[in-house]
Each structure stands twice: as C-alpha cells, then as structure tokens.
Amino acid sequence: MTTHSILAEQTVSITELRKNPSQFFKAEPVAVLSNNKTAGYMISASLYEQMVQIMEQSSTSATAQFRPSKARMEAITSRGLALLQEASKEDLIDFKE
C-alpha cells in the first residue's frame, strides 16, 4: 500500500469542491482529494503570486514557466473574446464578477 503526503491542514473531496470552489481559495493550501489521494491543491491568488515570486527570485529559468508569452496572451484574450461573443443571455445570466 502506497502512502501519499498531504501538505495542507485542510482537505476537500473533488465532489465537495465542485459544489462551491470559491470557498476553498484560502490563505493556506487546501488539499483536493480524489479517491482519498491528493489530486492537487487549492490556494489563493495572493499565495500563488508569492510562491511564483520566490521561485522566480531563486531561478532565472522559472520566469518562463509562469509568465505567458505575448503570443500566448493574445491567444488567451482572443479565445475569451470569442467565447463572450458566442455566449447567449442564458449563458451569462449567472455570471458574477
């Protein structure tokens, strides 16, 4: 039997996460479990930004891993625009910022 480390004090199942994902973006990591194994971690944007900043400061190659290129950003924004233009009123009725 293999054991898996859980590097967080709080855990949530994927089923529970799907019900209200925004409640799990916290200042500390939340381990997401699938079949009682760690599938990933939920962290707040500020914690993620801090982690990226630390990695970028410690390694020159880390920047390329976390910052999208200009071409990738253009592709992301183009796709987002297309999705918004294709969306119906029903698709957007529950949208919240």
C-alpha positions in Angstrom: 0.0 0.0 0.0 1.4 3.4 -1.0 1.1 6.4 1.3 0.7 9.9 -0.1 1.7 13.1 1.7 -0.9 15.7 2.3 0.9 19.1 2.6 -2.1 21.0 3.9 -4.1 21.2 7.1 -7.5 21.2 5.3 -8.7 18.7 2.8 -11.7 18.6 0.5 -13.0 16.0 -1.9 -13.5 16.8 -5.5 -17.2 16.3 -5.1 -17.4 18.9 -2.3 -15.1 21.2 -4.3 -17.4 21.2 -7.3 -20.3 22.5 -5.1 -18.6 25.8 -4.2 -15.0 26.1 -5.3 -14.5 29.7 -4.3 -14.8 28.9 -0.6 -11.5 26.9 -0.9 -9.3 29.7 -2.2 -7.7 30.5 1.2 -4.5 32.0 2.6 -3.3 28.4 3.2 -3.3 25.5 0.8 -6.3 23.1 0.7 -5.6 19.6 -0.4 -8.0 18.3 -3.0 -8.6 14.5 -2.7 -9.7 12.1 -5.4 -10.3 8.5 -4.1 -8.5 9.5 -0.9 -5.4 10.5 -2.8 -4.1 14.1 -3.2 -5.1 15.2 -6.7 -3.9 18.8 -6.3 -4.0 21.9 -4.1 -6.2 25.0 -4.0 -4.5 28.2 -3.0 -5.5 31.9 -3.1 -4.2 34.1 -5.8 -2.0 36.0 -3.4 -0.4 32.9 -2.1 0.3 31.7 -5.6 1.8 35.0 -6.6 4.1 34.9 -3.5 5.2 31.4 -4.5 5.9 32.3 -8.1 7.8 35.4 -6.9 10.0 33.3 -4.6 10.7 30.7 -7.4 11.5 33.5 -9.9 13.9 35.1 -7.5 15.7 31.8 -6.9 15.9 30.7 -10.5 16.4 32.5 -13.8 14.5 29.8 -15.8 11.4 30.0 -13.6 10.1 33.2 -15.2 9.5 31.5 -18.5 7.4 28.8 -16.7 5.0 31.2 -15.1 4.7 34.2 -17.4 2.8 33.6 -20.7 4.5 34.9 -23.8 2.9 37.7 -25.8 1.6 35.3 -28.3 0.1 33.1 -25.6 -1.6 36.1 -24.0 -3.0 37.2 -27.4 -4.4 33.7 -27.9 -6.0 33.6 -24.5 -7.6 37.0 -25.0 -8.8 36.2 -28.5 -10.4 32.9 -27.2 -12.0 34.7 -24.3 -13.5 37.4 -26.6 -14.8 34.7 -29.0 -16.4 32.8 -26.1 -18.1 36.0 -24.8 -19.4 36.9 -28.3 -20.8 33.4 -28.7 -22.4 33.3 -25.3 -26.2 33.6 -25.1 -28.1 35.6 -22.5 -28.8 32.3 -20.7 -25.1 31.5 -20.5 -24.4 34.9 -19.0 -27.4 35.2 -16.6 -25.5 33.7 -13.6 -22.2 35.5 -14.4 -20.8 37.3 -11.4 -17.5 39.2 -11.2 
